[in-house]
Amino acid sequence: MLLLRTTGDDGSSFIRTDQLDGETDWKLRRAVPFTQSLASDEELFNIPGAQVYAEKPKKDIYDFIGNFILPDN
């Protein structure tokens, strides 16, 4: 999961994963700082040249590669 933006000012969110791994505690995750600082969700679609990479689904739920890539200025 690549968290781009939340409603909280600091970009934090608590996520439940009990359906995936059986753990019932909430995990703290933080949004990508650049996208969290945008004024609105709509601005996510107006970042020229930005890309999201997420590897294909696999059985190992403890290993995930995902990146938010901004173009070089």
For each residue, the residues with C-beta under 8 A, 3 or more apart:
1: 15 29 64 66
2: 32 52 54 66 67 68
3: 6 11 13 29 30 31 32
4: 31 32 35 36 44 52 68
5: 11 31 32 35 36 38 41 44
6: 3 11 12 13 31 36
7:
8: 11 12 13
9:
10: 30 36
11: 3 5 6 8 30 31 32 33 36
12: 6 8 28 29 30 31
13: 3 6 8 28 29 30 31
14: 26 27 28 29
15: 1 26 27 29
16: 19 24 26 27
17: 20 21 23 27 61
18: 21 22 23 24
19: 16
20: 17 61
21: 17 18 61 62
22: 18
23: 17 18
24: 16 18
25:
26: 14 15 16
27: 14 15 16 17
28: 12 13 14
29: 1 3 12 13 14 15
30: 3 10 11 12 13 36
31: 3 4 5 6 11 12 13 35 36
32: 2 3 4 5 11 35 36 68
33: 11 36 37
34: 37 38 68 70
35: 4 5 31 32 38 44 47 68
36: 4 5 6 10 11 30 31 32 33
37: 33 34
38: 5 34 35 41 43 44
39: 43
40: 43
41: 5 38 44
42: 45 46
43: 38 39 40 46 47
44: 4 5 35 38 41 47
45: 42
46: 42 43
47: 35 43 44 50 70
48: 71
49: 70 71
50: 47 68 69 70 71
51: 68 69
52: 2 4 66 67 68 69
53: 65 66 67 69
54: 2 64 65 66
55: 58 64 65 66
56:
57:
58: 55 63
59:
60: 63
61: 17 20 21 64
62: 21
63: 58 60
64: 1 54 55 61
65: 53 54 55
66: 1 2 52 53 54 55
67: 2 52 53
68: 2 4 32 34 35 50 51 52
69: 50 51 52 53
70: 34 47 49 50
71: 48 49 50
72:
73:
